[in-house]
Amino acid sequence: MYSLPTPDPEVLKVPVVFLVGQAQIAEFCHVSERTISRWVLNYSFPQGMLPNGDACASSADISLWARARMHQPKKTMKPLVDEESKAVA
């Protein structure tokens, strides 16, 4: 049975900020909107969509995602999406 990892106490001390819109998310991450789009497609970046079509994310989810990517061995830091699954039939 799979269980969720226990959050690091340091992560819990940071207040959670909800970001709406890709521009706000990109500003929070200090990258461009295009980079956020690539991370969503290739690296399972934790971004959702609101009913009106705007992108949304929380600072806590982004921090946990970044921490998981940081602790991943360099050899496995490839896209989480399989290239074959993106091929158009």
MOPAC internal coordinates of N, CA, C and O (Angstrom, degrees):
PM7 1SCF
backbone

  N    0.0000 0     0.00 0     0.00 0    0    0    0
  C    1.4498 1     0.00 0     0.00 0    1    0    0
  C    1.5223 1   108.97 1     0.00 0    2    1    0
  O    1.2310 1   120.85 1   -43.17 1    3    2    1
  N    1.3112 1   115.98 1   136.83 1    3    2    1
  C    1.4529 1   121.70 1  -178.54 1    5    3    2
  C    1.5188 1   110.00 1   -88.45 1    6    5    3
  O    1.2310 1   120.68 1   -45.28 1    7    6    5
  N    1.3286 1   116.31 1   134.72 1    7    6    5
  C    1.4610 1   119.73 1   175.16 1    9    7    6
  C    1.5245 1   108.64 1  -124.01 1   10    9    7
  O    1.2310 1   121.03 1   -33.11 1   11   10    9
  N    1.2999 1   115.64 1   146.89 1   11   10    9
  C    1.4554 1   120.22 1   179.70 1   13   11   10
  C    1.5209 1   110.33 1   -69.69 1   14   13   11
  O    1.2310 1   120.00 1   -35.42 1   15   14   13
  N    1.3379 1   117.61 1   144.58 1   15   14   13
  C    1.4622 1   119.31 1   178.45 1   17   15   14
  C    1.5190 1   111.34 1   -68.25 1   18   17   15
  O    1.2310 1   121.08 1   -29.63 1   19   18   17
  N    1.3187 1   115.54 1   150.37 1   19   18   17
  C    1.4534 1   120.53 1   177.93 1   21   19   18
  C    1.5225 1   108.47 1   -74.19 1   22   21   19
  O    1.2310 1   119.66 1   -51.85 1   23   22   21
  N    1.3365 1   118.25 1   128.15 1   23   22   21
  C    1.4618 1   119.90 1  -179.52 1   25   23   22
  C    1.5293 1   111.49 1   -64.17 1   26   25   23
  O    1.2310 1   121.31 1   -34.71 1   27   26   25
  N    1.3074 1   115.10 1   145.29 1   27   26   25
  C    1.4475 1   121.67 1   177.21 1   29   27   26
  C    1.5299 1   108.55 1   -67.32 1   30   29   27
  O    1.2310 1   119.27 1   -44.72 1   31   30   29
  N    1.3507 1   119.00 1   135.28 1   31   30   29
  C    1.4732 1   120.42 1   179.08 1   33   31   30
  C    1.5269 1   113.42 1   -57.17 1   34   33   31
  O    1.2310 1   120.06 1   150.18 1   35   34   33
  N    1.3416 1   117.50 1   -29.82 1   35   34   33
  C    1.4660 1   120.21 1   178.75 1   37   35   34
  C    1.5261 1   110.92 1   -65.95 1   38   37   35
  O    1.2310 1   120.24 1   144.34 1   39   38   37
  N    1.3257 1   117.14 1   -35.66 1   39   38   37
  C    1.4648 1   121.19 1   179.34 1   41   39   38
  C    1.5219 1   110.02 1   -68.75 1   42   41   39
  O    1.2310 1   120.44 1   144.42 1   43   42   41
  N    1.3147 1   116.76 1   -35.58 1   43   42   41
  C    1.4591 1   120.76 1  -178.01 1   45   43   42
  C    1.5253 1   112.50 1   -69.95 1   46   45   43
  O    1.2310 1   119.61 1   159.59 1   47   46   45
  N    1.3305 1   118.35 1   -20.41 1   47   46   45
  C    1.4685 1   121.44 1  -179.53 1   49   47   46
  C    1.5219 1   112.45 1   -75.94 1   50   49   47
  O    1.2310 1   120.32 1   158.06 1   51   50   49
  N    1.3263 1   117.00 1   -21.94 1   51   50   49
  C    1.4625 1   121.20 1  -177.84 1   53   51   50
  C    1.5231 1   109.07 1   -80.89 1   54   53   51
  O    1.2310 1   119.95 1   -49.22 1   55   54   53
  N    1.3434 1   117.70 1   130.78 1   55   54   53
  C    1.4697 1   118.61 1   178.55 1   57   55   54
  C    1.5311 1   110.65 1   -66.75 1   58   57   55
  O    1.2310 1   121.14 1   -37.25 1   59   58   57
  N    1.3106 1   115.43 1   142.75 1   59   58   57
  C    1.4724 1   120.76 1  -178.77 1   61   59   58
  C    1.5273 1   108.82 1   -82.30 1   62   61   59
  O    1.2310 1   121.49 1   -49.53 1   63   62   61
  N    1.3200 1   114.75 1   130.47 1   63   62   61
  C    1.4593 1   121.60 1   177.79 1   65   63   62
  C    1.5176 1   107.19 1  -118.03 1   66   65   63
  O    1.2310 1   120.26 1   -49.75 1   67   66   65
  N    1.3273 1   117.10 1   130.25 1   67   66   65
  C    1.4598 1   120.76 1   176.80 1   69   67   66
  C    1.5179 1   108.48 1   -94.93 1   70   69   67
  O    1.2310 1   120.97 1   -55.39 1   71   70   69
  N    1.3118 1   115.75 1   124.61 1   71   70   69
  C    1.4548 1   122.71 1  -176.31 1   73   71   70
  C    1.5160 1   109.37 1  -105.29 1   74   73   71
  O    1.2310 1   120.26 1   -49.39 1   75   74   73
  N    1.3170 1   117.10 1   130.61 1   75   74   73
  C    1.4668 1   122.07 1  -179.80 1   77   75   74
  C    1.5183 1   108.34 1  -120.85 1   78   77   75
  O    1.2310 1   120.98 1   -53.80 1   79   78   77
  N    1.3087 1   115.74 1   126.20 1   79   78   77
  C    1.4533 1   121.76 1  -179.47 1   81   79   78
  C    1.5173 1   110.78 1    98.14 1   82   81   79
  O    1.2310 1   121.17 1   -39.46 1   83   82   81
  N    1.3030 1   115.37 1   140.54 1   83   82   81
  C    1.4627 1   120.26 1  -176.40 1   85   83   82
  C    1.5261 1   111.12 1   -65.21 1   86   85   83
  O    1.2310 1   119.70 1   148.60 1   87   86   85
  N    1.3162 1   118.17 1   -31.40 1   87   86   85
  C    1.4601 1   120.98 1   178.95 1   89   87   86
  C    1.5286 1   110.86 1   -64.87 1   90   89   87
  O    1.2310 1   120.21 1   138.35 1   91   90   89
  N    1.3171 1   117.21 1   -41.65 1   91   90   89
  C    1.4628 1   121.41 1   178.64 1   93   91   90
  C    1.5303 1   111.36 1   -66.97 1   94   93   91
  O    1.2310 1   120.33 1   140.39 1   95   94   93
  N    1.3158 1   116.97 1   -39.61 1   95   94   93
  C    1.4616 1   121.58 1   178.35 1   97   95   94
  C    1.5310 1   109.64 1   -65.52 1   98   97   95
  O    1.2310 1   120.44 1   135.82 1   99   98   97
  N    1.3201 1   116.77 1   -44.18 1   99   98   97
  C    1.4638 1   121.30 1   179.75 1  101   99   98
  C    1.5249 1   110.87 1   -63.34 1  102  101   99
  O    1.2310 1   120.35 1   139.30 1  103  102  101
  N    1.3122 1   116.94 1   -40.70 1  103  102  101
  C    1.4662 1   120.69 1   178.44 1  105  103  102
  C    1.5279 1   110.64 1   -64.01 1  106  105  103
  O    1.2310 1   120.21 1   139.01 1  107  106  105
  N    1.3211 1   117.20 1   -40.99 1  107  106  105
  C    1.4654 1   121.16 1   178.67 1  109  107  106
  C    1.5318 1   110.97 1   -62.17 1  110  109  107
  O    1.2310 1   120.39 1   141.29 1  111  110  109
  N    1.3403 1   116.85 1   -38.71 1  111  110  109
  C    1.4709 1   121.91 1  -178.32 1  113  111  110
  C    1.5273 1   112.91 1   -86.87 1  114  113  111
  O    1.2310 1   119.73 1   173.88 1  115  114  113
  N    1.3305 1   118.11 1    -6.12 1  115  114  113
  C    1.4679 1   123.08 1  -178.83 1  117  115  114
  C    1.5277 1   112.06 1    61.69 1  118  117  115
  O    1.2310 1   120.71 1  -140.71 1  119  118  117
  N    1.3146 1   116.26 1    39.29 1  119  118  117
  C    1.4652 1   122.27 1   176.63 1  121  119  118
  C    1.5327 1   108.16 1  -136.26 1  122  121  119
  O    1.2310 1   120.62 1    -3.90 1  123  122  121
  N    1.3287 1   116.41 1   176.10 1  123  122  121
  C    1.4648 1   120.09 1   179.43 1  125  123  122
  C    1.5296 1   110.72 1   -82.72 1  126  125  123
  O    1.2310 1   121.41 1   -14.94 1  127  126  125
  N    1.3114 1   114.92 1   165.06 1  127  126  125
  C    1.4662 1   120.32 1   176.81 1  129  127  126
  C    1.5243 1   110.54 1   -63.90 1  130  129  127
  O    1.2310 1   120.43 1   145.67 1  131  130  129
  N    1.3266 1   116.78 1   -34.33 1  131  130  129
  C    1.4655 1   120.92 1   178.91 1  133  131  130
  C    1.5341 1   110.27 1   -63.64 1  134  133  131
  O    1.2310 1   120.52 1   140.59 1  135  134  133
  N    1.3219 1   116.61 1   -39.41 1  135  134  133
  C    1.4675 1   120.47 1   178.50 1  137  135  134
  C    1.5234 1   110.43 1   -64.15 1  138  137  135
  O    1.2310 1   120.27 1   138.61 1  139  138  137
  N    1.3217 1   117.09 1   -41.39 1  139  138  137
  C    1.4711 1   120.54 1   177.46 1  141  139  138
  C    1.5226 1   109.59 1   -60.40 1  142  141  139
  O    1.2310 1   119.99 1   136.76 1  143  142  141
  N    1.3334 1   117.62 1   -43.24 1  143  142  141
  C    1.4667 1   121.08 1   178.93 1  145  143  142
  C    1.5223 1   111.29 1   -60.39 1  146  145  143
  O    1.2310 1   120.49 1   137.35 1  147  146  145
  N    1.3331 1   116.66 1   -42.65 1  147  146  145
  C    1.4727 1   120.40 1   178.47 1  149  147  146
  C    1.5231 1   110.66 1   -65.56 1  150  149  147
  O    1.2310 1   119.89 1   140.02 1  151  150  149
  N    1.3273 1   117.81 1   -39.98 1  151  150  149
  C    1.4703 1   120.59 1   178.98 1  153  151  150
  C    1.5236 1   110.79 1   -63.86 1  154  153  151
  O    1.2310 1   120.37 1   141.44 1  155  154  153
  N    1.3321 1   116.90 1   -38.56 1  155  154  153
  C    1.4741 1   120.87 1   178.57 1  157  155  154
  C    1.5231 1   109.70 1   -63.44 1  158  157  155
  O    1.2310 1   120.40 1   134.17 1  159  158  157
  N    1.3278 1   116.84 1   -45.83 1  159  158  157
  C    1.4623 1   121.08 1  -177.30 1  161  159  158
  C    1.5219 1   113.46 1   -72.25 1  162  161  159
  O    1.2310 1   120.08 1   140.36 1  163  162  161
  N    1.3288 1   117.45 1   -39.64 1  163  162  161
  C    1.4584 1   120.67 1  -170.73 1  165  163  162
  C    1.5218 1   115.94 1  -105.51 1  166  165  163
  O    1.2310 1   119.70 1   154.28 1  167  166  165
  N    1.3201 1   118.17 1   -25.72 1  167  166  165
  C    1.4605 1   120.27 1  -171.70 1  169  167  166
  C    1.5268 1   113.98 1  -125.16 1  170  169  167
  O    1.2310 1   119.60 1  -161.48 1  171  170  169
  N    1.3018 1   118.36 1    18.52 1  171  170  169
  C    1.4732 1   123.19 1   177.10 1  173  171  170
  C    1.5239 1   112.69 1    55.07 1  174  173  171
  O    1.2310 1   120.36 1  -135.17 1  175  174  173
  N    1.3267 1   116.92 1    44.83 1  175  174  173
  C    1.4637 1   121.82 1   176.57 1  177  175  174
  C    1.5260 1   108.06 1   -62.59 1  178  177  175
  O    1.2310 1   119.62 1   -44.22 1  179  178  177
  N    1.3427 1   118.33 1   135.78 1  179  178  177
  C    1.4745 1   121.57 1  -174.62 1  181  179  178
  C    1.5245 1   113.52 1   -77.88 1  182  181  179
  O    1.2310 1   120.76 1  -103.75 1  183  182  181
  N    1.3135 1   116.16 1    76.25 1  183  182  181
  C    1.4620 1   121.07 1   178.38 1  185  183  182
  C    1.5126 1   108.64 1  -120.82 1  186  185  183
  O    1.2310 1   120.62 1   -43.71 1  187  186  185
  N    1.3038 1   116.43 1   136.29 1  187  186  185
  C    1.4545 1   121.07 1   177.25 1  189  187  186
  C    1.5184 1   110.50 1  -114.27 1  190  189  187
  O    1.2310 1   121.14 1     0.89 1  191  190  189
  N    1.2940 1   115.43 1  -179.11 1  191  190  189
  C    1.4634 1   120.57 1   178.39 1  193  191  190
  C    1.5202 1   109.09 1  -125.67 1  194  193  191
  O    1.2310 1   120.85 1   -42.92 1  195  194  193
  N    1.3096 1   115.97 1   137.08 1  195  194  193
  C    1.4584 1   122.07 1   175.34 1  197  195  194
  C    1.5239 1   109.09 1   -84.11 1  198  197  195
  O    1.2310 1   119.77 1   -17.68 1  199  198  197
  N    1.3348 1   118.04 1   162.32 1  199  198  197
  C    1.4643 1   120.00 1  -179.73 1  201  199  198
  C    1.5338 1   113.84 1   -57.18 1  202  201  199
  O    1.2310 1   119.97 1   152.49 1  203  202  201
  N    1.3402 1   117.67 1   -27.51 1  203  202  201
  C    1.4682 1   119.85 1   179.88 1  205  203  202
  C    1.5306 1   112.25 1   -84.16 1  206  205  203
  O    1.2310 1   119.85 1  -179.20 1  207  206  205
  N    1.3487 1   117.89 1     0.80 1  207  206  205
  C    1.4516 1   121.86 1   176.80 1  209  207  206
  C    1.5116 1   115.45 1    97.31 1  210  209  207
  O    1.2310 1   119.92 1   174.90 1  211  210  209
  N    1.3251 1   117.76 1    -5.10 1  211  210  209
  C    1.4619 1   120.63 1   178.63 1  213  211  210
  C    1.5184 1   110.83 1   -75.52 1  214  213  211
  O    1.2310 1   121.09 1   -33.47 1  215  214  213
  N    1.3146 1   115.51 1   146.53 1  215  214  213
  C    1.4651 1   121.22 1   175.25 1  217  215  214
  C    1.5238 1   108.62 1   -76.56 1  218  217  215
  O    1.2310 1   120.72 1   -31.17 1  219  218  217
  N    1.3276 1   116.23 1   148.83 1  219  218  217
  C    1.4599 1   120.12 1   177.45 1  221  219  218
  C    1.5254 1   109.37 1  -145.52 1  222  221  219
  O    1.2310 1   121.15 1   -28.90 1  223  222  221
  N    1.3254 1   115.41 1   151.10 1  223  222  221
  C    1.4628 1   121.46 1   178.42 1  225  223  222
  C    1.5172 1   107.65 1  -159.99 1  226  225  223
  O    1.2310 1   120.83 1   -19.71 1  227  226  225
  N    1.3279 1   116.01 1   160.29 1  227  226  225
  C    1.4590 1   119.78 1   175.32 1  229  227  226
  C    1.5199 1   108.96 1  -112.03 1  230  229  227
  O    1.2310 1   121.10 1   -31.06 1  231  230  229
  N    1.3161 1   115.50 1   148.94 1  231  230  229
  C    1.4613 1   120.33 1  -178.69 1  233  231  230
  C    1.5242 1   110.88 1   -63.16 1  234  233  231
  O    1.2310 1   119.81 1   147.42 1  235  234  233
  N    1.3266 1   117.98 1   -32.58 1  235  234  233
  C    1.4615 1   121.04 1   179.35 1  237  235  234
  C    1.5256 1   111.25 1   -66.17 1  238  237  235
  O    1.2310 1   120.39 1   136.36 1  239  238  237
  N    1.3332 1   116.86 1   -43.64 1  239  238  237
  C    1.4680 1   120.54 1   178.26 1  241  239  238
  C    1.5255 1   111.11 1   -63.71 1  242  241  239
  O    1.2310 1   120.56 1   139.51 1  243  242  241
  N    1.3298 1   116.54 1   -40.49 1  243  242  241
  C    1.4627 1   120.37 1   179.37 1  245  243  242
  C    1.5230 1   110.20 1   -65.19 1  246  245  243
  O    1.2310 1   120.08 1   138.60 1  247  246  245
  N    1.3273 1   117.46 1   -41.40 1  247  246  245
  C    1.4681 1   121.22 1   179.28 1  249  247  246
  C    1.5241 1   111.37 1   -63.92 1  250  249  247
  O    1.2310 1   120.31 1   137.16 1  251  250  249
  N    1.3241 1   117.02 1   -42.84 1  251  250  249
  C    1.4671 1   120.35 1   178.59 1  253  251  250
  C    1.5273 1   110.92 1   -66.15 1  254  253  251
  O    1.2310 1   120.17 1   140.52 1  255  254  253
  N    1.3305 1   117.27 1   -39.48 1  255  254  253
  C    1.4604 1   121.43 1   177.70 1  257  255  254
  C    1.5259 1   110.46 1   -62.45 1  258  257  255
  O    1.2310 1   120.66 1   133.68 1  259  258  257
  N    1.3315 1   116.35 1   -46.32 1  259  258  257
  C    1.4654 1   120.72 1  -179.56 1  261  259  258
  C    1.5259 1   111.05 1   -64.22 1  262  261  259
  O    1.2310 1   120.10 1   140.12 1  263  262  261
  N    1.3256 1   117.41 1   -39.88 1  263  262  261
  C    1.4693 1   121.42 1   179.40 1  265  263  262
  C    1.5297 1   110.08 1   -65.30 1  266  265  263
  O    1.2310 1   120.00 1   138.98 1  267  266  265
  N    1.3179 1   117.60 1   -41.02 1  267  266  265
  C    1.4673 1   120.66 1   178.67 1  269  267  266
  C    1.5239 1   110.64 1   -65.13 1  270  269  267
  O    1.2310 1   120.05 1   139.46 1  271  270  269
  N    1.3425 1   117.51 1   -40.54 1  271  270  269
  C    1.4599 1   120.96 1   178.12 1  273  271  270
  C    1.5259 1   110.99 1   -66.49 1  274  273  271
  O    1.2310 1   120.59 1   144.35 1  275  274  273
  N    1.3363 1   116.48 1   -35.65 1  275  274  273
  C    1.4563 1   120.90 1  -178.25 1  277  275  274
  C    1.5289 1   111.34 1   -67.19 1  278  277  275
  O    1.2310 1   120.27 1   144.38 1  279  278  277
  N    1.3211 1   117.09 1   -35.62 1  279  278  277
  C    1.4614 1   121.49 1  -177.49 1  281  279  278
  C    1.5241 1   112.81 1   -87.51 1  282  281  279
  O    1.2310 1   120.25 1   179.50 1  283  282  281
  N    1.3187 1   117.12 1    -0.50 1  283  282  281
  C    1.4551 1   121.82 1   179.14 1  285  283  282
  C    1.5347 1   108.81 1   -78.97 1  286  285  283
  O    1.2310 1   119.37 1   -44.11 1  287  286  285
  N    1.3184 1   118.81 1   135.89 1  287  286  285
  C    1.4713 1   119.89 1   177.75 1  289  287  286
  C    1.5193 1   111.44 1   -59.28 1  290  289  287
  O    1.2310 1   120.23 1   -33.27 1  291  290  289
  N    1.3199 1   117.17 1   146.73 1  291  290  289
  C    1.4720 1   122.17 1  -176.71 1  293  291  290
  C    1.5264 1   112.82 1   -57.10 1  294  293  291
  O    1.2310 1   119.98 1   141.71 1  295  294  293
  N    1.3340 1   117.64 1   -38.29 1  295  294  293
  C    1.4628 1   120.47 1  -178.18 1  297  295  294
  C    1.5241 1   112.25 1   -62.88 1  298  297  295
  O    1.2310 1   120.28 1   151.47 1  299  298  297
  N    1.3290 1   117.08 1   -28.53 1  299  298  297
  C    1.4638 1   119.74 1  -177.78 1  301  299  298
  C    1.5228 1   112.05 1   -99.25 1  302  301  299
  O    1.2310 1   119.53 1  -170.50 1  303  302  301
  N    1.3204 1   118.50 1     9.50 1  303  302  301
  C    1.4633 1   120.66 1  -179.54 1  305  303  302
  C    1.5206 1   111.18 1   -81.37 1  306  305  303
  O    1.2310 1   120.94 1  -132.37 1  307  306  305
  N    1.3010 1   115.82 1    47.63 1  307  306  305
  C    1.4510 1   120.80 1   176.08 1  309  307  306
  C    1.5239 1   107.78 1  -100.42 1  310  309  307
  O    1.2310 1   119.96 1   -12.17 1  311  310  309
  N    1.3004 1   117.67 1   167.83 1  311  310  309
  C    1.4628 1   119.73 1   178.88 1  313  311  310
  C    1.5246 1   111.89 1   -54.91 1  314  313  311
  O    1.2310 1   121.26 1   -37.39 1  315  314  313
  N    1.3211 1   115.19 1   142.61 1  315  314  313
  C    1.4566 1   120.46 1   179.75 1  317  315  314
  C    1.5210 1   111.79 1   -78.82 1  318  317  315
  O    1.2310 1   120.25 1   166.00 1  319  318  317
  N    1.3348 1   117.13 1   -14.00 1  319  318  317
  C    1.4596 1   122.38 1   179.13 1  321  319  318
  C    1.5258 1   107.87 1   -93.09 1  322  321  319
  O    1.2310 1   120.66 1   -48.62 1  323  322  321
  N    1.2980 1   116.35 1   131.38 1  323  322  321
  C    1.4525 1   121.34 1   179.80 1  325  323  322
  C    1.5281 1   109.28 1   -71.64 1  326  325  323
  O    1.2310 1   120.12 1   -48.21 1  327  326  325
  N    1.3109 1   117.38 1   131.79 1  327  326  325
  C    1.4633 1   121.93 1  -178.37 1  329  327  326
  C    1.5299 1   112.16 1   -59.37 1  330  329  327
  O    1.2310 1   120.19 1   143.97 1  331  330  329
  N    1.3303 1   117.25 1   -36.03 1  331  330  329
  C    1.4727 1   120.88 1  -179.22 1  333  331  330
  C    1.5246 1   111.58 1   -65.82 1  334  333  331
  O    1.2310 1   120.50 1   147.61 1  335  334  333
  N    1.3429 1   116.66 1   -32.39 1  335  334  333
  C    1.4590 1   119.00 1  -178.14 1  337  335  334
  C    1.5160 1   111.71 1   -72.71 1  338  337  335
  O    1.2310 1   119.41 1   162.09 1  339  338  337
  N    1.3453 1   118.74 1   -17.91 1  339  338  337
  C    1.4561 1   121.69 1   179.02 1  341  339  338
  C    1.5217 1   112.05 1   -87.86 1  342  341  339
  O    1.2310 1   119.98 1   171.00 1  343  342  341
  N    1.3191 1   117.64 1    -9.00 1  343  342  341
  C    1.4661 1   121.26 1  -178.59 1  345  343  342
  C    1.5273 1   110.04 1   -67.48 1  346  345  343
  O    1.2310 1   121.30 1   -41.28 1  347  346  345
  N    1.3089 1   115.11 1   138.72 1  347  346  345
  C    1.4685 1   120.39 1   179.21 1  349  347  346
  C    1.5114 1   108.76 1   -89.08 1  350  349  347
  O    1.2310 1   120.80 1   -49.70 1  351  350  349
  N    1.3289 1   116.08 1   130.30 1  351  350  349
  C    1.4726 1   120.18 1  -177.82 1  353  351  350
  C    1.4970 1   112.02 1   -77.42 1  354  353  351
  O    1.2310 1   120.10 1   180.00 1  355  354  353

